[in-house]
Amino acid sequence: MSHEKRIVLCSGPLDPHAFDGIPVQPKRGDLDALCPDCAGHGQWNREIDLASHRSKRHFCERCDARGWIETGDDLVPEHDIEMTEDGHPQWVVRMERPDK
């Protein structure tokens, strides 16, 4: 038996149901301010079923889903994959200046 469906599409973080069921991210490390795009949530709903609360989410590109941004000149970790000398992929963390 299928459940009732009340699907709402959200075009961005300003839509009324964009942050339903998504908590504000805790502050981590030295990040300074809540992200102005996602208001600290790090993601928002692209599509949500108001009956079952299942959703498809969009991760915020401005804060890399952290919910917080760096407003000064502190370095921010950027996660990436690079190849080792013997040809195997490995995770690396680069410390880079934030984009303004």
C-alpha positions in Angstrom: 0.0 0.0 0.0 1.5 3.3 -1.0 1.5 6.3 1.3 -0.1 9.7 0.7 2.2 12.0 -1.3 2.4 15.8 -1.0 5.6 16.6 -2.9 6.8 20.2 -2.9 9.6 21.4 -5.2 12.0 24.0 -3.8 14.0 26.2 -6.2 16.4 27.5 -3.6 17.0 28.3 0.1 14.4 31.1 0.1 11.5 28.7 -0.5 9.2 28.1 2.5 10.0 24.3 2.9 13.7 24.5 1.9 15.0 23.8 5.5 12.3 21.5 6.8 14.0 18.7 8.8 17.5 20.2 8.3 19.2 21.4 11.5 21.7 24.3 11.6 25.3 22.9 11.6 27.4 23.3 14.7 30.4 25.7 14.4 33.6 23.7 13.6 37.1 25.0 14.0 37.9 28.6 13.2 35.1 29.3 10.7 33.7 32.7 11.5 30.1 33.3 10.3 26.9 31.5 9.3 26.8 31.0 5.5 24.5 33.7 4.0 23.3 31.3 1.3 22.1 28.4 3.5 21.7 30.2 6.9 24.0 27.7 8.6 22.2 24.5 7.4 24.8 23.5 4.8 22.1 22.2 2.5 18.4 22.6 1.6 15.6 20.5 0.2 15.2 20.5 -3.6 12.2 18.2 -3.3 10.3 17.2 -0.1 7.3 15.0 0.5 5.3 16.8 3.3 3.5 13.6 4.1 6.5 11.3 4.7 9.2 14.0 5.1 11.5 12.2 2.6 13.6 14.6 0.6 16.2 15.2 -2.1 18.7 17.7 -0.9 21.1 20.2 -2.5 24.4 20.9 -0.8 25.5 24.5 -0.5 28.4 25.2 -2.7 29.4 28.5 -1.0 30.2 26.8 2.4 30.8 23.2 1.0 28.0 22.0 3.2 29.7 23.2 6.4 27.0 25.8 7.2 29.8 28.2 8.2 32.2 30.3 6.2 35.6 32.0 6.8 35.4 35.8 6.6 39.0 36.5 7.2 42.3 35.2 5.8 42.4 31.9 7.7 43.0 28.8 5.6 40.1 26.5 5.0 40.4 22.7 4.4 39.6 21.5 0.9 39.2 17.8 0.4 40.4 16.2 -2.8 41.8 12.9 -4.2 45.2 12.7 -5.8 47.3 9.8 -7.2 50.3 8.5 -5.3 53.6 7.8 -6.9 52.6 4.1 -7.4 49.3 5.1 -9.1 46.8 4.6 -6.3 44.2 7.2 -5.4 44.3 8.7 -1.9 42.4 11.3 0.0 44.2 14.6 0.8 43.3 17.7 2.6 44.7 21.0 1.3 44.6 24.2 3.3 43.6 27.0 1.0 42.6 30.6 1.2 38.8 31.1 1.1 37.1 32.5 -2.0 35.7 35.9 -1.3 
